[in-house]
Amino acid sequence: MVSVRPKLRKILKERGITQMELSEMTEVPQGSISRFDRNEKHVDWHLFSIAKALELRIEDLFEEAD
């Protein structure tokens, strides 16, 4: 089985975007973005909104865990 973890923090840092700015772009609450980034909770429409705002595929928001 493949194990994955979010790589949102890395993507945001590369693009110079804060979680709050992403929240404003997506209408996803900043707390929800933070929970996703910590791998605590993934809400489907949040992932779609985040990926669309960042012009990525949903799978691009994740990386394989070691």
PyRosetta script that sets phi, psi and omega in degrees:
from pyrosetta import init, pose_from_sequence

init()
pose = pose_from_sequence("MVSVRPKLRKILKERGITQMELSEMTEVPQGSISRFDRNEKHVDWHLFSIAKALELRIEDLFEEAD")
pose.set_psi(1, 139.2)
pose.set_omega(1, 179.3)
pose.set_phi(2, -88.5)
pose.set_psi(2, 133.0)
pose.set_omega(2, 176.9)
pose.set_phi(3, -107.6)
pose.set_psi(3, 132.9)
pose.set_omega(3, -178.8)
pose.set_phi(4, -125.6)
pose.set_psi(4, 160.9)
pose.set_omega(4, 175.5)
pose.set_phi(5, -141.8)
pose.set_psi(5, 152.5)
pose.set_omega(5, 179.1)
pose.set_phi(6, -64.9)
pose.set_psi(6, 146.8)
pose.set_omega(6, 174.4)
pose.set_phi(7, -122.4)
pose.set_psi(7, 29.3)
pose.set_omega(7, -177.1)
pose.set_phi(8, -62.0)
pose.set_psi(8, -41.5)
pose.set_omega(8, -179.6)
pose.set_phi(9, -55.8)
pose.set_psi(9, -43.9)
pose.set_omega(9, -179.6)
pose.set_phi(10, -64.7)
pose.set_psi(10, -44.0)
pose.set_omega(10, -179.9)
pose.set_phi(11, -62.9)
pose.set_psi(11, -46.5)
pose.set_omega(11, -179.8)
pose.set_phi(12, -63.0)
pose.set_psi(12, -41.5)
pose.set_omega(12, 179.5)
pose.set_phi(13, -62.4)
pose.set_psi(13, -44.0)
pose.set_omega(13, 179.5)
pose.set_phi(14, -61.1)
pose.set_psi(14, -33.7)
pose.set_omega(14, -176.4)
pose.set_phi(15, -94.6)
pose.set_psi(15, -5.5)
pose.set_omega(15, -180.0)
pose.set_phi(16, 68.6)
pose.set_psi(16, 35.4)
pose.set_omega(16, -179.2)
pose.set_phi(17, -113.9)
pose.set_psi(17, 138.5)
pose.set_omega(17, 176.1)
pose.set_phi(18, -91.8)
pose.set_psi(18, 164.7)
pose.set_omega(18, 175.2)
pose.set_phi(19, -60.8)
pose.set_psi(19, -38.4)
pose.set_omega(19, 179.5)
pose.set_phi(20, -64.2)
pose.set_psi(20, -41.7)
pose.set_omega(20, 177.6)
pose.set_phi(21, -64.6)
pose.set_psi(21, -41.1)
pose.set_omega(21, 177.4)
pose.set_phi(22, -63.3)
pose.set_psi(22, -38.5)
pose.set_omega(22, 177.3)
pose.set_phi(23, -59.6)
pose.set_psi(23, -43.7)
pose.set_omega(23, 178.8)
pose.set_phi(24, -66.1)
pose.set_psi(24, -35.0)
pose.set_omega(24, 179.9)
pose.set_phi(25, -71.0)
pose.set_psi(25, -30.4)
pose.set_omega(25, -170.0)
pose.set_phi(26, -111.3)
pose.set_psi(26, -15.4)
pose.set_omega(26, -172.3)
pose.set_phi(27, 64.7)
pose.set_psi(27, 19.7)
pose.set_omega(27, 172.6)
pose.set_phi(28, -92.6)
pose.set_psi(28, 128.3)
pose.set_omega(28, -179.8)
pose.set_phi(29, -55.8)
pose.set_psi(29, 141.6)
pose.set_omega(29, -179.1)
pose.set_phi(30, -56.7)
pose.set_psi(30, -38.3)
pose.set_omega(30, 178.7)
pose.set_phi(31, -61.2)
pose.set_psi(31, -36.6)
pose.set_omega(31, 177.7)
pose.set_phi(32, -69.0)
pose.set_psi(32, -38.4)
pose.set_omega(32, 176.8)
pose.set_phi(33, -63.3)
pose.set_psi(33, -42.7)
pose.set_omega(33, 178.8)
pose.set_phi(34, -62.0)
pose.set_psi(34, -43.7)
pose.set_omega(34, 178.8)
pose.set_phi(35, -63.8)
pose.set_psi(35, -39.7)
pose.set_omega(35, 176.2)
pose.set_phi(36, -61.8)
pose.set_psi(36, -46.5)
pose.set_omega(36, -177.7)
pose.set_phi(37, -61.9)
pose.set_psi(37, -31.2)
pose.set_omega(37, 178.1)
pose.set_phi(38, -87.9)
pose.set_psi(38, 3.9)
pose.set_omega(38, 178.0)
pose.set_phi(39, 64.6)
pose.set_psi(39, 35.1)
pose.set_omega(39, -179.8)
pose.set_phi(40, -97.0)
pose.set_psi(40, -34.1)
pose.set_omega(40, -176.6)
pose.set_phi(41, -157.7)
pose.set_psi(41, 136.1)
pose.set_omega(41, 177.9)
pose.set_phi(42, -125.0)
pose.set_psi(42, 114.3)
pose.set_omega(42, 177.1)
pose.set_phi(43, -100.2)
pose.set_psi(43, 129.3)
pose.set_omega(43, -172.0)
pose.set_phi(44, -54.7)
pose.set_psi(44, -48.5)
pose.set_omega(44, -177.0)
pose.set_phi(45, -69.0)
pose.set_psi(45, -26.6)
pose.set_omega(45, 175.6)
pose.set_phi(46, -64.1)
pose.set_psi(46, -45.4)
pose.set_omega(46, -179.7)
pose.set_phi(47, -61.9)
pose.set_psi(47, -43.1)
pose.set_omega(47, 178.2)
pose.set_phi(48, -62.0)
pose.set_psi(48, -43.8)
pose.set_omega(48, -179.5)
pose.set_phi(49, -64.5)
pose.set_psi(49, -43.5)
pose.set_omega(49, -180.0)
pose.set_phi(50, -64.4)
pose.set_psi(50, -48.1)
pose.set_omega(50, -179.5)
pose.set_phi(51, -60.7)
pose.set_psi(51, -43.4)
pose.set_omega(51, -179.2)
pose.set_phi(52, -63.7)
pose.set_psi(52, -44.5)
pose.set_omega(52, -179.3)
pose.set_phi(53, -63.1)
pose.set_psi(53, -34.5)
pose.set_omega(53, -178.2)
pose.set_phi(54, -92.4)
pose.set_psi(54, 2.3)
pose.set_omega(54, -178.9)
pose.set_phi(55, 55.5)
pose.set_psi(55, 49.1)
pose.set_omega(55, 179.1)
pose.set_phi(56, -127.6)
pose.set_psi(56, 165.7)
pose.set_omega(56, 169.0)
pose.set_phi(57, -85.2)
pose.set_psi(57, 154.2)
pose.set_omega(57, -179.5)
pose.set_phi(58, -55.5)
pose.set_psi(58, -42.3)
pose.set_omega(58, -178.7)
pose.set_phi(59, -63.3)
pose.set_psi(59, -21.0)
pose.set_omega(59, 177.4)
pose.set_phi(60, -71.8)
pose.set_psi(60, -13.2)
pose.set_omega(60, 178.3)
pose.set_phi(61, -80.8)
pose.set_psi(61, -5.0)
pose.set_omega(61, -176.6)
pose.set_phi(62, -124.6)
pose.set_psi(62, 160.3)
pose.set_omega(62, 172.3)
pose.set_phi(63, -137.8)
pose.set_psi(63, 158.3)
pose.set_omega(63, 177.9)
pose.set_phi(64, -69.1)
pose.set_psi(64, 135.8)
pose.set_omega(64, 176.6)
pose.set_phi(65, -84.6)
pose.set_psi(65, 151.8)
pose.set_omega(65, 179.5)
pose.set_phi(66, -73.3)
pose.dump_pdb("model.pdb")
